[in-house]
Every structure is written in C-alpha cells, then in structure tokens.
Amino acid sequence: MQAELVAIVKGLQFATFNHPNVEVESNCAVHLDLINCKAASHMLDHELQQIYRLVPFFISCKFSFTFRECNKSAHWVANYARWSKTTNVWPSTRPPELSSILYQDLHGPPFIH
C-alpha cells in the first residue's frame, strides 16, 4: 500500500516542474480518502505529509478514483519502473507498448465482432 503513495509523491514532484494542473487517478480508495480528507494514518504519515506539502504548488490538483480495469497504463509504468535499470522521462514520445495501453484506458478495449 505504501508503494502507491510513494509513486504519487514522485509523480507530484516531477509534475511541479511543468504541469500547473494535475489529476492523480488511483484504484486505491483508502489512499484517496486519506488524501482528500487530510486524515492521519500513522503508518503512512510521512508520504501523506509529502503529498499535502506538494499540493499548493499546483493551480489545480485533484485526486480521483478509477477502477483498476481503467488504469492499466499506471500498472504498466509501475512495472516498467520496477524492472528498469535507468530513469526514463517521456515528455513527448513514449514506448509503443504504453501507447496502445493508454489508448485502451481512454477508449476501452478493441471491439471484437
């Protein structure tokens, strides 16, 4: 559970450089409730405090729930980061595998007759 909050912190830290408006989507309702309500959780307090400190850097920063089936691109990126030996940033182009997954997240899986 803590790994997802760390990923949110890292994403927000990166976004502060060029993205004034962000929306963080997660399939972990427990985390989103803690973030949106500014609740305390002893085990996750460090990550939550980091998130709360980063939010004012944005004009708009929203946290919303998405079903796991609609968040396959996040899963792909998390696995890629886990196994990658280098740091990767894709400001304008991205790996072809990720492009097809992003398309499916936005539009749903291809229709089969």
N, C-alpha and C positions, 0 to 999 in steps of 0.2 A: 504493500500500500504506500509506503513511504517513497518508493521509486517514482511513482506517478507525480507526487508533489515536487520532487526534485526536478523532474522533467518540466513541470510548469514553471518553476523558478528559473531554470536555464533558458526556457523559451522566452519568458518575460525579459530576462536580462538581455538576450540577443535583440529582442524587438525594440528595446528602448533606444537603439541607435537610429532606426529609420522608420519606425511604424508608430504613428501617434494614436492610431485606433486599432485595438486588437480584440479578438473574441477567442477565448480559450474554450474548447469543447472537450468534455471528458465523459466517459461512461461510468465514472465512479461518483454516484450521487452523494455518498458520505462526504467525500472531499469537497464537493461543490457546496454542500450545506455548511460545512465548516468555514469555507472561504466567504461565501455570500453573507453569512450571519456574523462573521468575525468572531466565531466561537473559539474557545480554547480546547486544545487537546494536548495533554501532557506529552504523549509520545511523538506528536507531530508539531509541537510548538515552534521549533526552530524554522522549519520550512514555511509554516503559516505566517510567521512574523516577517520572513523574507518577502513573501507574496504581498502582504499588507504594505510593506515599505516600497515595493515597486509600482503598485497601482497608481499612485499620484503622478508618476512620470508620463502617463498617457492622458490624452484628451478624453478618450473613451476606452474602457477596459471592462469587458463583460465575460462572465463565466457561465456557461450553459451546459446542460446535459444533452448527450447524444447517445443513442443506442449503439452498442458495440458493433452491430452489423453495418452501421453508417460511419464507422471510424477505423476502417481497415488501413487507411493511409498512415494514421498515427501508429498503429501496431507495426506496420512495415518499417517506418522510420526508427521506431524504438529498437526493433530487432537489428536493423542495419547499424545503428549506433553501437549497439551492444557488441557486435562482432567485428566492426570496422577497426582498423589499426590507426586510422588517421581522422582528423577533424574535417568535416565536409560542410560547406555552405553552398547552397544552390540559389543565388539571387534571381536568376532569370531562366536557367535551364536546369532540368532535373533528370535523373535516370529514367529511361523509358519504362522500366517496371513500375516506378512510382507514378508516372503519368497515367497509366491505364488504371491503377488503383484509385487515384484521385478522381478520375472520370467516373468510375463506378460509385464512389462515395457521393458524388454530386448528383448523378443521374440514375443510379440503381444499376443492377447487373444487366448485361445484354439480354434482350428479349429472345427467347427460343421458341420457334414455332412447333 
